[in-house]
Each structure stands twice: as C-alpha cells, then as structure tokens.
Amino acid sequence: MTGKTQTSNVTNKNDPKSINSRVFIGNLNTAIVKKVDIEAIFSKYGKIVGCSVHKGYAFVQYMSERHARAAVAGENARIIAGQPLETSDQVCFVVLA
C-alpha cells in the first residue's frame, strides 16, 4: 500500500448535488483501462470522492459540479486506448475505448 487514501466506490447517490457533480465514462475497455487510470486522468480537474468501474463504463464523482464540468470539457477528444473521448454537457458523458 502506498499510503494514498483509497477513493470510494460510491457514485450512486441521488441527491441533486451529487448527480450534477458526476461524470459518466462510456465505451470503456476495462481490460486495458483500470480504476487507477481513470482516477489519474480525471483527478487533475478536482477532488474525486468516488470512482466506480463496471464492464464497459465508469463513473467519477467529484466534490462539485464545477469540477465535473471541467473534466468533461477538458477530456473532450482525448485519445485513450486508441479511441477519442466524446463528451456531452447534458449528461457529463465521456467515451473511452
């Protein structure tokens, strides 16, 4: 263990503040891209309070909506595992492959 605090796996809170500060990452190749990779990519936009990775997608939960929106804007068209990221301001949608 590196001494770094583990990020929670909880990203499913339904209160409006949590929903608006959550980023959905779709089309995720979880054979290549792991939770630690997602956290490394998205942590530069703000404090991540939760990150959950599932087969083909992930969620990143930020402390604030401002951080989530910055992540969506900042990762648009980024190439990860050979695929460009796609974002949507409507649902904070990011596509990884």
Secondary structure, 3 states (H helix, E strand, C coil): CCCCCCCECCCCCCCHHHHHCEEEEECCCCCCCCHHHHHHHHHHHCCEEEEEEECCEEEEEECCHHHHHHHHHHHCCCEECCEECCEECCCCEEECC
